[in-house]
Amino acid sequence: MSDPWLTIIGLGENGLEGLGDASRKALAQAEVVFGGPRHLELAGAGAKGQPWPVPFSIDPVLEMRGRKVAVLASGDPFWHGAGGSLARHLEDGEWVSHPVPSTFALAANHLAWKLEETLCLGLHAAPYARLRPLLARGARVICTMRDGAAPPELAAWLTTEGFGASKLTVMEALGGPRQRVRSATADGFELQVIEAPVAVAIEAAGSKGLPQASGLADDLFASDGQITKRPIRALTLSALAPRAGELLWDIGGGSGSVSVEWCLAASGARAITFEPRESRLENIRSNAAAFGLDHRMTPVLGKAPQVLEDQPLPDCVFIGGGGSQALLDHLWEILPKGTRLVANGVTLETETLLMQAHARRGGHLLKAEIAEAGPLGSMRGWQRARPVIQWSVTR
């Protein structure tokens, strides 16, 4: 299609002044201009303007396929903007996009931060816990925020997480005549009357960032005691070998600790955590939210193998509890070739099951016996944990 019907126009706070000729021409020729009320006003859309529906939906745009339509988005439409949502439903040649500098680019230029060394996060529709895996001493993060009430909420959350000394730079209406930039520490945040659109730059100062290696401390997780303990969890994550964008089935999830660390280990990694007990499912939900992973972890109530029906097939499977011959046979039947499978066991029955599976299917069999120092009268002695047998194999 040599003449796209849809033009996606990036718009800054300086409105029409910041647009190029192509964007201006598209606005003039459009029959309808979609955007938020602020964008429609900045672009002078007038009677052509049509606000996005609430809740947000791109359907009204798609319904006008073939007519001249313009869509207004903040800055770069493909960085936390409407561009990606629209393009998934369009063919090549149906659309063209004209970006202007994003909020992140404007903020980085104002702060003299190298954008390639800065973490950029859209928190306008996400919980502050999404920051938790990113926070570390010296980290620099730019976040787009929901509204003027969000920066003090973010400051309070950072203080609770042990990053109260962090410097926050609050940037309102960047790039336009209403631009205002102010700074405060998270634990001394007293800025008043903050107006949208707003972004916050964080220079993190604190000592409680999450370690980047597998095997997080057990007390970081909500648990009823049913948890893969830290040393075994580290061995398990090594065997699972998470990769970017992969999906894990965590069968017998317990606290969900393995799912959490799977998602933390690789960009875009996802997990479906199956657990037959409702009380433990609540712990899994709590842990997913606490680590900012509730958008990538899906807790499912039920017992395998029945609960696995109609679920998207995984790249990797972990069996942390409830292993049986019926489950192993079912998995071997339904999993595509190349799927990795790791199973842990502590009972004699599970040990026998996994030894027989290894003899039949191959793979790698590991037995881990761990002891930790503890009090023994007035002295110390070794306190041995139950041995864990681990079978890992590629289908």
C-alpha positions as CSV (number, residue, x, y, z in Angstrom):
1,M,0.0,0.0,0.0
2,S,1.8,3.1,-1.2
3,D,-0.6,5.5,0.6
4,P,-1.0,4.4,4.3
5,W,-4.5,5.1,5.7
6,L,-3.1,5.4,9.3
7,T,-0.5,7.9,10.5
8,I,0.8,7.6,14.1
9,I,2.1,10.9,15.2
10,G,4.4,11.4,18.1
11,L,3.6,14.6,20.0
12,G,5.5,16.6,22.5
13,E,4.4,19.2,25.1
14,N,5.3,21.9,22.6
15,G,2.4,20.7,20.4
16,L,2.3,21.6,16.7
17,E,5.5,23.6,17.0
18,G,7.5,20.4,17.4
19,L,6.0,18.5,14.4
20,G,7.6,18.1,11.1
21,D,5.9,18.7,7.7
22,A,4.8,15.1,7.3
23,S,3.0,15.1,10.6
24,R,1.3,18.4,9.9
25,K,0.2,17.2,6.5
26,A,-1.3,14.0,8.0
27,L,-3.2,16.0,10.5
28,A,-4.6,18.3,7.8
29,Q,-5.7,15.3,5.7
30,A,-7.1,13.1,8.4
31,E,-10.9,12.6,8.7
32,V,-10.5,11.6,12.3
33,V,-7.7,12.2,14.9
34,F,-7.6,9.9,17.9
35,G,-5.8,10.7,21.1
36,G,-6.0,11.6,24.7
37,P,-7.8,14.9,25.5
38,R,-4.5,16.6,26.3
39,H,-3.0,15.5,23.0
40,L,-6.1,16.5,21.0
41,E,-5.9,20.0,22.5
42,L,-2.1,20.3,21.9
43,A,-2.6,19.3,18.3
44,G,-5.6,21.6,17.8
45,A,-7.6,18.7,16.5
46,G,-10.9,20.5,16.9
47,A,-14.0,18.8,15.5
48,K,-11.9,16.0,14.0
49,G,-10.7,14.9,17.5
50,Q,-12.0,11.7,19.0
51,P,-10.8,10.8,22.6
52,W,-9.7,7.2,23.3
53,P,-12.5,5.2,24.9
54,V,-12.3,4.3,28.6
55,P,-11.2,1.6,29.2
56,F,-8.6,2.1,26.5
57,S,-9.2,0.2,23.2
58,I,-7.8,0.5,19.7
59,D,-10.9,-1.0,18.2
60,P,-12.3,2.4,17.1
61,V,-9.2,3.0,15.0
62,L,-9.3,-0.4,13.4
63,E,-12.9,0.0,12.5
64,M,-12.0,3.0,10.3
65,R,-9.5,1.0,8.2
66,G,-9.2,2.5,4.8
67,R,-10.1,6.0,5.8
68,K,-7.6,8.8,6.5
69,V,-6.9,8.5,10.2
70,A,-4.3,10.0,12.5
71,V,-3.4,8.8,16.0
72,L,-1.6,11.0,18.5
73,A,0.9,9.5,21.0
74,S,3.4,10.9,23.4
75,G,6.9,11.3,22.0
76,D,8.0,8.1,20.4
77,P,4.8,6.0,19.7
78,F,6.8,2.8,20.0
79,W,8.2,3.4,23.5
80,H,5.4,2.7,26.0
81,G,3.0,4.2,23.4
82,A,0.1,3.2,21.2
83,G,2.3,2.3,18.3
84,G,3.1,-1.3,19.3
85,S,-0.6,-2.0,20.2
86,L,-1.7,-0.8,16.8
87,A,1.0,-2.3,14.6
88,R,0.2,-5.9,15.9
89,H,-3.1,-5.6,14.1
90,L,-1.9,-4.0,10.8
91,E,-0.2,-5.1,7.7
92,D,3.0,-3.5,6.3
93,G,2.1,-0.5,4.3
94,E,-1.1,0.3,6.2
95,W,0.6,2.7,8.5
96,V,3.4,5.1,9.0
97,S,4.9,6.6,12.2
98,H,6.5,10.0,12.8
99,P,8.2,10.1,16.2
100,V,9.5,13.0,18.2
101,P,11.8,12.7,21.2
102,S,10.4,10.5,23.9
103,T,10.0,11.6,27.6
104,F,13.0,9.3,28.3
105,A,15.1,11.1,25.7
106,L,14.1,14.5,27.0
107,A,14.8,13.6,30.6
108,A,18.2,12.0,29.8
109,N,19.2,15.1,27.9
110,H,18.1,17.4,30.8
111,L,20.0,15.3,33.3
112,A,23.0,14.7,31.1
113,W,22.5,10.9,31.6
114,K,23.6,8.4,29.0
115,L,20.4,6.9,27.9
116,E,22.0,3.6,27.0
117,E,23.2,3.3,30.6
118,T,19.8,4.3,32.1
119,L,16.9,2.0,32.9
120,C,13.6,3.2,31.4
121,L,10.3,2.1,32.9
122,G,6.6,2.9,32.3
123,L,5.0,3.1,35.7
124,H,2.0,5.0,34.6
125,A,-0.1,1.7,34.6
126,A,2.1,-0.6,36.7
127,P,2.9,-1.2,40.4
128,Y,6.0,0.3,41.9
129,A,7.2,-3.2,42.8
130,R,8.3,-3.5,39.1
131,L,11.3,-1.5,40.2
132,R,12.4,-4.0,42.9
133,P,14.6,-6.2,40.6
134,L,16.2,-3.0,39.2
135,L,17.2,-1.2,42.3
136,A,20.8,-1.2,43.3
137,R,23.2,1.4,44.7
138,G,24.0,3.8,41.9
139,A,21.3,2.6,39.5
140,R,19.7,5.3,37.4
141,V,16.1,4.9,36.4
142,I,13.6,7.1,34.5
143,C,9.9,6.3,35.1
144,T,6.8,7.7,33.5
145,M,4.2,8.2,36.2
146,R,0.4,7.9,36.3
147,D,-0.4,11.4,37.6
148,G,0.7,14.1,40.1
149,A,-0.1,11.9,43.1
150,A,2.2,9.2,42.0
151,P,5.7,10.7,42.8
152,P,5.1,11.0,46.6
153,E,3.7,7.4,46.6
154,L,6.9,6.3,44.8
155,A,9.0,8.1,47.3
156,A,7.2,6.4,50.2
157,W,7.6,3.0,48.5
158,L,11.3,3.6,47.9
159,T,11.8,4.5,51.6
160,T,10.0,1.4,52.7
161,E,12.3,-0.7,50.4
162,G,15.5,0.8,52.0
163,F,16.2,3.3,49.3
164,G,15.1,6.5,51.2
165,A,18.4,8.2,50.4
166,S,17.7,8.1,46.7
167,K,17.5,11.4,44.8
168,L,14.3,11.9,42.9
169,T,14.1,14.4,40.1
170,V,10.4,15.2,39.3
171,M,9.9,16.5,35.7
172,E,6.6,17.9,34.7
173,A,5.5,18.7,31.1
174,L,9.0,18.2,29.7
175,G,9.7,20.0,26.5
176,G,6.8,22.4,26.7
177,P,6.1,25.9,28.1
178,R,4.8,24.4,31.4
179,Q,8.1,22.5,32.0
180,R,9.1,22.3,35.6
181,V,12.0,20.3,37.2
182,R,12.4,19.8,41.0
183,S,14.4,17.4,43.1
184,A,14.1,15.8,46.6
185,T,15.2,12.7,48.4
186,A,12.7,9.9,48.8
187,D,12.7,10.0,52.6
188,G,12.5,13.8,52.6
189,F,10.0,14.2,49.8
190,E,7.8,17.4,50.3
191,L,7.2,18.6,46.8
192,Q,3.6,19.9,46.4
193,V,1.2,20.4,43.5
194,I,2.7,18.1,40.9
195,E,1.0,18.2,37.5
196,A,0.8,15.6,34.8
197,P,2.3,14.6,32.5
198,V,5.1,13.7,34.9
199,A,8.2,11.6,34.9
200,V,10.6,10.8,37.8
201,A,14.3,10.1,37.5
202,I,15.8,8.0,40.3
203,E,19.4,8.0,41.4
204,A,19.2,5.0,43.7
205,A,21.0,5.1,47.1
206,G,20.5,2.1,49.4
207,S,22.0,-1.2,50.3
208,K,19.1,-3.6,50.1
209,G,19.0,-4.3,46.3
210,L,18.3,-7.9,45.3
211,P,21.3,-10.1,44.6
212,Q,21.7,-10.9,40.9
213,A,22.7,-14.6,41.5
214,S,20.2,-17.4,41.9
215,G,19.5,-18.6,45.4
216,L,17.8,-15.7,47.2
217,A,17.4,-15.8,50.9
218,D,14.5,-17.9,52.1
219,D,13.1,-15.1,54.3
220,L,12.5,-12.9,51.2
221,F,9.5,-15.2,50.4
222,A,6.1,-15.6,52.0
223,S,5.9,-19.3,52.8
224,D,4.3,-21.8,55.1
225,G,7.6,-23.7,55.2
226,Q,7.0,-25.5,51.8
227,I,9.8,-23.8,49.9
228,T,12.7,-25.0,47.8
229,K,15.5,-24.0,50.2
230,R,18.2,-21.5,49.0
231,P,21.1,-23.9,48.2
232,I,18.8,-26.4,46.4
233,R,17.0,-23.5,44.6
234,A,20.3,-22.3,43.2
235,L,21.2,-25.8,41.9
236,T,17.7,-26.1,40.5
237,L,17.9,-22.7,38.6
238,S,21.2,-23.8,37.2
239,A,19.6,-27.0,35.9
240,L,16.5,-25.2,34.6
241,A,18.8,-22.8,32.6
242,P,16.3,-19.9,32.0
243,R,16.5,-18.0,28.8
244,A,14.9,-14.8,27.6
245,G,11.2,-15.1,26.8
246,E,10.8,-18.7,27.8
247,L,7.8,-20.2,29.7
248,L,8.2,-22.4,32.7
249,W,5.7,-24.9,34.1
250,D,6.3,-25.0,37.9
251,I,4.4,-28.0,39.1
252,G,3.8,-28.2,42.9
253,G,4.8,-24.5,43.3
254,G,4.8,-24.3,47.1
255,S,5.7,-20.7,47.7
256,G,6.5,-20.0,44.0
257,S,10.2,-19.2,44.8
258,V,11.5,-21.2,41.8
259,S,9.0,-19.3,39.5
260,V,10.1,-16.0,41.0
261,E,13.8,-16.7,40.4
262,W,13.1,-18.1,36.9
263,C,11.4,-14.8,35.9
264,L,14.1,-12.7,37.5
265,A,16.9,-14.6,35.7
266,A,15.9,-13.8,32.1
267,S,14.3,-10.9,30.3
268,G,10.6,-11.6,29.5
269,A,10.7,-15.1,31.1
270,R,7.3,-16.3,32.3
271,A,6.0,-18.9,34.6
272,I,2.8,-20.8,35.2
273,T,2.8,-22.0,38.8
274,F,0.5,-25.0,39.6
275,E,-0.4,-25.6,43.2
276,P,-3.2,-27.8,44.6
277,R,-3.6,-25.9,47.9
278,E,-5.4,-22.6,47.9
279,S,-3.5,-21.3,51.0
280,R,-0.2,-21.8,49.2
281,L,-1.6,-20.2,46.0
282,E,-2.1,-17.0,48.1
283,N,1.6,-17.1,49.0
284,I,2.5,-17.5,45.3
285,R,0.4,-14.5,44.5
286,S,1.9,-12.5,47.3
287,N,5.5,-13.3,46.2
288,A,4.8,-12.5,42.5
289,A,3.4,-9.1,43.5
290,A,6.3,-8.4,46.0
291,F,8.9,-9.0,43.3
292,G,7.0,-7.0,40.7
293,L,6.4,-10.1,38.6
294,D,2.6,-10.5,38.7
295,H,2.5,-9.7,35.0
296,R,4.8,-12.6,34.2
297,M,3.7,-15.2,36.8
298,T,0.4,-17.0,36.6
299,P,-0.7,-19.0,39.7
300,V,-3.1,-21.9,38.8
301,L,-5.0,-23.9,41.4
302,G,-5.1,-27.6,40.7
303,K,-3.2,-30.9,40.7
304,A,-1.1,-32.2,37.9
305,P,-1.5,-33.8,35.4
306,Q,-5.2,-32.9,35.2
307,V,-4.6,-29.2,35.6
308,L,-2.1,-29.1,32.7
309,E,-4.9,-29.5,30.1
310,D,-5.4,-26.5,27.8
311,Q,-2.3,-24.7,29.2
312,P,0.2,-23.2,26.7
313,L,3.1,-25.6,26.3
314,P,6.3,-24.7,28.1
315,D,9.9,-24.4,27.2
316,C,10.9,-25.9,30.5
317,V,9.2,-27.9,33.4
318,F,10.1,-28.1,37.0
319,I,8.5,-30.7,39.3
320,G,9.0,-29.6,42.9
321,G,6.3,-31.7,44.4
322,G,3.7,-34.3,43.6
323,G,5.9,-36.3,41.2
324,S,4.5,-39.6,40.0
325,Q,4.9,-42.1,37.2
326,A,1.6,-40.9,35.7
327,L,2.8,-37.3,35.7
328,L,6.2,-38.2,34.1
329,D,4.5,-40.3,31.4
330,H,1.9,-37.6,30.7
331,L,4.6,-34.9,30.3
332,W,6.7,-37.2,28.0
333,E,3.7,-37.6,25.8
334,I,2.6,-34.0,25.5
335,L,5.9,-32.0,25.7
336,P,7.5,-31.0,22.4
337,K,11.0,-32.3,21.6
338,G,13.6,-30.0,23.1
339,T,11.6,-29.2,26.2
340,R,13.8,-29.3,29.4
341,L,12.5,-31.1,32.5
342,V,13.9,-30.9,36.0
343,A,12.4,-32.9,38.9
344,N,13.5,-32.8,42.6
345,G,12.6,-35.3,45.2
346,V,13.3,-35.9,48.9
347,T,11.3,-39.1,49.7
348,L,12.5,-42.7,49.1
349,E,9.5,-43.2,46.7
350,T,10.4,-40.2,44.6
351,E,14.1,-41.1,44.6
352,T,13.2,-44.5,43.2
353,L,10.9,-42.9,40.6
354,L,13.6,-40.5,39.4
355,M,16.3,-43.2,39.3
356,Q,14.0,-45.4,37.2
357,A,13.2,-42.4,34.9
358,H,16.9,-41.7,34.5
359,A,17.6,-45.3,33.6
360,R,14.8,-45.3,31.0
361,R,15.0,-41.7,29.6
362,G,18.6,-40.7,30.2
363,G,19.6,-37.2,31.2
364,H,21.5,-36.3,34.4
365,L,21.0,-37.5,37.9
366,L,22.3,-35.6,40.9
367,K,22.1,-36.2,44.6
368,A,22.8,-33.2,46.9
369,E,23.5,-33.6,50.6
370,I,23.9,-30.3,52.4
371,A,24.8,-29.6,56.0
372,E,24.9,-26.3,57.8
373,A,26.6,-25.4,61.0
374,G,24.3,-25.1,64.0
375,P,24.4,-25.2,67.8
376,L,25.2,-28.5,69.5
377,G,25.1,-28.0,73.2
378,S,27.7,-25.3,74.1
379,M,29.5,-26.0,70.8
380,R,28.6,-26.3,67.1
381,G,27.8,-29.3,64.9
382,W,26.6,-30.1,61.4
383,Q,22.9,-30.1,60.9
384,R,22.1,-32.2,57.8
385,A,19.2,-31.4,55.5
386,R,17.3,-34.2,53.8
387,P,19.2,-35.4,50.7
388,V,17.7,-34.1,47.5
389,I,17.8,-36.1,44.3
390,Q,17.5,-34.2,41.0
391,W,16.8,-35.5,37.6
392,S,17.2,-33.3,34.6
393,V,16.6,-34.2,31.0
394,T,15.8,-32.8,27.6
395,R,12.7,-34.3,25.9
